[in-house]
Amino acid sequence: MLARVWSCTTVGIDGVFVRVEADLGVGLPSFSIVGLPDAAVRESRERVLAAIRNCGFEFPARRITINLAPAHVRKEGARFDLPIAAAILLASGQIPRGAPLEEGVLTGELALDGGVRPVRGLLAVLVAARREGRGPVWIPYSNRAEARALPEVAVVPIESLVALRGEEEVPAGSFRDARADDSPAAPADPPADLADVRGQALARRAMEIAAAGGHNVLLVGPPGAGKTMLARRLPGILPPLSGEEAIDVATIHSVAGRLAPGAALSRTPPFRAPHHTISDAGLVGGGRGPLPGEASLAHRGVLFLDEFPEFRRNVIEALRQPLEEGTITIARAGSAVRFPAAFSLVAAMNPCPCGHRGGRRRGCRCPPESYSRYWSKISGPILDRIDLVLEVPALPVEELLARGAGEPSARVRDRVLAARTRALVRGGPARNAAATANELDRWGALGAAEGNLLRQAAERFGLSARGVLRVRRVARTIADLAASERVGVAHLAEALQFRGSGIREEMGPR
């Protein structure tokens, strides 16, 4: 007796369909699973056996072989419990054959009493089902809020294995969950407002440019100057995510198991701020699976690294690929997994280990070797990938106590949206940080005056080819904010101002 059902696993953040085949043969009772399963999948034998018996079904006393195809794709996690149990029950004739069960997709972990527990990565399964026109998708009831992100995919939320007995046909394109609105998702907290920031006009301008072009920023200043406050307000001036962008971001969080239960699909760009003790696998992804790291969780949003030099050198260097390409490739024996990681990096650091170098109120007491060692943790290639480098000075008390709020985030966001719209109208990417040199030339090559200015700056400050390209990208963003069709001398001069030449010179040769 043979039965087949469909399930789905995740490779990176992509759903890959798996055919679950159950053969009930003649011979001594046994239960084996083949098809490159990991330890969690092999352990499903005990869970499936107990769940079938505790739900009133009879576990077949046959030679049971479960095949997970294709065999070259590694199967991980407990998501195959439900389809394995369904295939056994179909093969033994204890539940009726036919659509939608045999043509649908099943995913879910089984408890010993037959309850269906939630799984991570459900959104990747639903996106794959939408892409290939499969359905309905049988999902754990606890994952039903996650499934609302794709209402065009027919899903059947179930709480127990018993629900597989005698289910009626599910109409295509329906979200069958009579209790879907019993527990409405709590609204997400609004991002902090830029109006809370007093003074710091240059830093506020840098945040606006970074938001408009998707550029990377390094903030250097003493403790309490407002670096963290500025970074946490960057998501509030970024354009809201489109529907598909929000699904992409939520899919990454779902695969990583970071999607809050019952959370609504958020249109606010993500903000991630890992601690400086994080490992390189935690930052860029890895481990068993592998799973996405903080850089991928910040996709289409902001990755904030406070106390930048306190991160381990190998952790900082692991950011080279995502900062340059917007993706992360993790190689394993015989396979490679690719995670999206197009984020804006905001790094913050003190000017020296004690934090008071160049300060007006307190003097620096760091010995020269300590200062050099502190800055040497940031390599030239990493600094070369940062578009905006600026000092954030400590504000006088009078300015901190001054009445009146700063410009609100909503007004700044309107200018950012207008700038990104101009980039899209040109036919380029919405983020100028991703523009190529050919695209910048096509949108208007630099004039003689602008070319001379950039040439002189490159020679004086020792800009690399990458540095020159990044200056041009920032200048293009500044021109878009000014609603200018071409990049002028003023736009280029402001972009060069944010290269932080004074800070780079203090760092010394690399």
N, C-alpha and C positions, 0 to 999 in steps of 0.2 A: 504494500500500500504506500502510495507516494502522494505528497501534497506540497504545494509551493505557495509562498507569500513573499511580499516585498518588504524590505526595511531600508534604512538609509544610515550611513555613517558619515563622519566628517573627516576630510583631509584638508588641513589648514582651516579655512572658513567655508570651504565648498562642500556641499552635500553630494555624496556618491551613493547611488542606489546599490543595494545588496539583495541578491535573491536568496531567500532562506528556504532550503529544501529539507523535507523530513521524510525519511524512508523507514517504514516499519517492516523489518524482515524477519525471517524464520531463524531461530537459534536461541541460545541462552540469553535471558534478559540482560541488556547492556544499554548504555547511553553514551555516545561519543559525539564530539563536535569537531569538525574539520573545516579548513578554509582560512588558516592563519589567524586563529583567535588569540587574544591575550588572556592573562590570568583571570580578569573580571568576567570575560565571556565564558571561559571554561567553568568558572564557579556557578554559572547560570544553571547548570544541571541540577544542583541541589535546590535552588530557588524555584525553578520551573516544576520540579517534581512535587515539592511541598505545596506550591500554589494550586496546581491541578487537583491534588487530592483534597485540599482544604476548601475548594470551591464546589465540591460535590461531583467532580468529574472522576473518571477512572483512568489511572495512569496505565498505559498499555504494557503488559508483560511481554514485550517483544525486543528484538535487537534493533534499537533505535539509532539511526545515523543522521546527524544534522550537518548539512553542507552549506557553508556561507560563500557564495560566489559573487564576484570573481575572487579566486583564491590568492592572487598576488597583492590584494589590498589588505592591509592589516586591520583587523576588527578590534576595537577597543571599547571598554565601558560596558555597562549593564543594560544599554538600550535595546539589546537583542532578546531580552527575556520575553517580552510580549510576543514578538513574531515567532520565536521558537515554540512557545506554548501554543500559539494559534495554529502553527503548521502541524504539530503533533495531534491536536484536537481535530483538525480537518482530516488528517490521514486516518485517524481512528474512527471517523464518522460521528463524533460526538457534537459537532456543530455543523450546520448546513454548508455545503459547498456553494460556489458561485460568487458573482460580484455582489457587493463591492469589496468583500473581505479579501478575495484572492487577487483582485486587481488594484486594491488600495495599497497604502503604505502604513506599516505599524511600527511604532517606537515607544518604548517604555520599560522601566525597571519594575520587577515584580517583588512584592513583599511575600512573606511566607504564607500569609492568609489570603493571597490572591489580589491584594490591593495594588493599584498601578501608581508607581511613584514617579515624580518628575525627573526629567533628564536635561542635561545642558546641551546647547546647540540645536534646539528645536527650530529656531528661525532659519538656520542653514538648511534643515530638512524641508521646511515650507518653501523657501526660495527655490530649491532644486525641484520640488513638486510643481511649482508654478512654471519654471523654465521648461520642463518636459511634459507639462499637461497631465500630471498624474493626480489621482485622488479617488476617494477621500483619504485623508491622513488620520489614522487612529492615534490619538495622543493622550497622555495623562491628563486627568481633569485639572490637576494643579498647574498645568502649563497653559490653560485656556486663555489667560490674559495675554500671554506672549503671542498666541495665535491670532489675536485681533489685529496685529500689525498687517496681516495679509488676508483680508476678508474674502478675496476672490478665490482662495483655495478652500475647498470643502474639507472640514475637519470634523471628527467625532471624538469629543472628549469623554473618556471613560474613567470610572473610579475603581473598577474591579474586573478581573478576568471573566466573571459571570456575565458581563455585558456582551461578550462575544456570542452568547447563545441567542439565536433567533432575532438578530438585529434586522430591522426593515431597511429597505433600500434608501440610500442617502441621495437626494437630488444634487446634481452637479452645481457647483458654484455657491452652495449654501454653507452657512456657518451654523451647524446644528448644536446649539447649546442654550436650552431654555433658561438657564440660570446665569447667563453670561454677565448680566448687569447686577447680580446680587451684591457684589462687592466692588463698587466703582473704585478705580485706581485714584490714589491721592495725587493731586497736581504737584508737579515738580516745583521746587523753590526757584524763584526768579534769580538770575545772576546778580551779583553785587553791582551797584551803580557807580560809574566813573565820577559822578558829582560829589562823591564822598572824599575824593582826593583834593587836598588843598595845595595850591601852588604847583610846582613841578611841571611847568608849561612845556619844557623840552621833552620830558619823559612822556607826557600825555600825547604830544605830537608823534613821538616814536610809536606809541601803542596804536594810534590811528593809522599810521603808515603800515605797521605790521599787520593790522586787521585787514586793510584794503588789499594788500598784496600777498598775504600769507607768508610774511618774512620772519626770520629768526632774530631774536633779540638777546643781548647780554646787558644786564643792568649791574653797574658797579657802584657801590656806595656804602657808607657806614651803617651799622645796625640802627634800625628805627627810622631810616630815611623814607620808607614807603615802597620798597621794591616788591615785597610780597603783595601789598595792597594793590599796586598797579597790575601785577600779573593776574591776580584773581578777578580783575575787572575786564580783562581782555575778552573772555567769552561773551560778555554783555554787549560788546560793540561789533562782534562778528555777525554776518548774515545768518538768519536761521536756516537750519538744514532743510533741504527739499524732502519730499516724501521718500524718494529712493535713497537719498543720502542718509536719512534717519534710519531706514531699514538696514543699510550697510553697517552703520555704527552699532545698531542694536544686535546685528548678527555676530559681530566680533565679540561683544560683551556676552552674548548668549553662549558662544562656543567656549569662552573663558570661564563660564559659570558665574559671571559678575552681574547678570541682569537681575534686578531686585524683583521678587515675586509680586505680581499684580501691578508692576510699574507700567504706566502708559508710554507709548512711543514718544520720545522726547525730540523736539526740534531744536533744542539748545545744544550748541557744539560742546563736546565733552571737555572736561578739564581734569587732568591727572597730575598729581603732585607726589611722586614717590619719595620715600625717605632716602637719605644719602647712603644708607647701609645696604641698599638693594643690590642684588647680584646682576651680572650681565644677562643671565637667562630671564630674570624677573623683569628686566628693562626691555629687552628686545624680543623675548620669547624663547621657549625651549622646554626642557624637561621631557617627560613621557608624553607622547602625543604627536608632535609638541603642541604647546598651547601658546596663544598670543601673549605678549608682554605689555608693559605699560605704554610703550611707544605705539603699539597697534591699538590699544584701548583709547589712545588720544587721537586716533585717525579722524581727520576733518575738524580737529579741535586744537587744544593747547596742551603741550607737555611742559610743566613747570619744574625745573630742577633748582631748588633753593640750596644755598651753600655749595655751589657748583664744584669748587676744587676739593670738597670733602668726599665726593664720589670717587670710587676707585678708578685708577687710570684705565684699566681694561674695560670698565663699564662705560666711561665717557667715549673711548675709542670705538666701542661697538655702535655708536650713533652715526658713524661716517656714512654707511650705506643709506639708512633712511633719510638723513639730512640731504643727501645728494639725489636719491632716486625716488623717495617716497614709498619704498617697499623694503621688506626685510626677507631675506632668503635664509632658511635654516636647513642645512644639509645634514642628512643622516645616512647611514649605510644603505645604499640602494635606492634612496629617495631624497627629495628636497621639497620643502613646504614653503610657500610664499605667503606672507602676511602684508596687507596694506598698512602703511604708516606715513600718510601725508599729513603731518601735523606742523604747527608753528611752535618752535622751541623758544621758551622764555627761560633763560638762565640768570640767576642772581648770585652775586658774590660780594664779599667785602674787599676793599682795596688792599688789605694785608691781613695777616692772621689775627691781629688784635682788633682790626676794623677801623682804626682811626687815622690812617695815613692821609695826610693832606687836610685833616679836619681843622676847624677853627676853634673848637672848644677844648679838645683833648689832643695831645700829641701822640705820635706813634712811638712805641717802645720796642718794635720788632727789630732784631738784629738783621743785617743785610742777607745773611745766608738763609734765614727763616723766610724772609720776603721772597727771595728768588725761588726757594723750594716751593712756596705756596703757588706762585704763578706758573711754575714749570709743570704743574699737573695738567694744565690745559695746553695741548699741543698746537702747533701752528696749523696743521690740516683741519683741526676742529674749529679753531678761531676763524679760519678762512671761510668756513661754511656758515658763519653767522653774519647776517646782513647789517644789523644795526647794533652798534656798541656805543654806550653812552654812560656818563657818570650821573648818578642820582645823589645830589648833595643833601646833607641834613638841612632842614628848614629852620629859620629863626623862629623863636617862640611867638613873636608878633604875627608872623604869617600863619602859624598854626591856629592862633586864636582869632584871626580875622573873621568877620561876619560874612555870610554869603557862601552859597555852594558853588562848586565849579560847574562846567557844562555837563549836562546829563548824558548818559550813555545813548539814549534814544536819538538825540540830535547828531551825535557822532556816528551812530550806526547808519543814519540816513545818508551821510556823506560816503561812508564805506560802501553801502549798497550801490550808490550812484557810480562810484569808481569801478566796482566790479562789473556793473552792467556795461560800462563803456568797454571794458576788456572783452566781454562776451560779444558785444556788437562788432568789434574788430575781427572776431573769428578766432581769438586765442583762448587760452585757459582763463578761468575766472581769477585764479591766483597768478599774478605776475611772477611770483617766485618760481613757477614751473616753466616760464617762457624760455625758449632756446635763443641762441644768438641769431639764427636765421629769422626767427619770428620777430625779434626786436628790429632787425634790419628791414624786414618787410613792412613793419608798421611805421617806419620812418627812420632812416639812417641819421646819425648825428651830423650836425652841420660843422663847418670849419672851426668856429669858436668853441663848440662843445667838444669836438675831437681834440683840439689843442689842450683844453682844460683837463680832460681825462688823461691825455698822454703825459702831461706834466705831473699830475697827481700820481699816476702809476710809477713814474720814475722816482719821485720824491719819497713816496711811502713804500715802494717795493711791492706793489700789488701784483699778485699772480694773475694768470689768465682767468682763473675762477673768480678772483677778487674783482677784476674788471667787469666780468659778466654780471656779478651780483650788484655792483654799483649801478650798472645800466638798468637792471631789473627794478631796483629801488627808485631810480630816477623816473622810470616809466610809471610806477605807482604814484609818485608825487605829482607827475603831470596829470594822471587820471583824476586825482583828488582836486586838482585845479581846473579840471575840465578842459585841458589843453590837448590838442591833436598831436603836437610834436613836443619832444623833450628839449627844453631850453637850458641856457646856462644856469639860471637860478635853480631849476630842478636838479641839475647835475651837481651843483655846489652843495645843495642841502643833503643830497645822497652821500657825497664825500664827507660831509660833516659828521655823519653817523657811522663812518668807518672807525671812529675811535682811534685816530692816529696817535694821539698822545698816550693813550693806554697801551697801544700796541708797541710803541717805542719803549715804554717803561719795561715791557716784558723782555726786551732784549732780543738778540738774534735767536732763531730757531734752528 
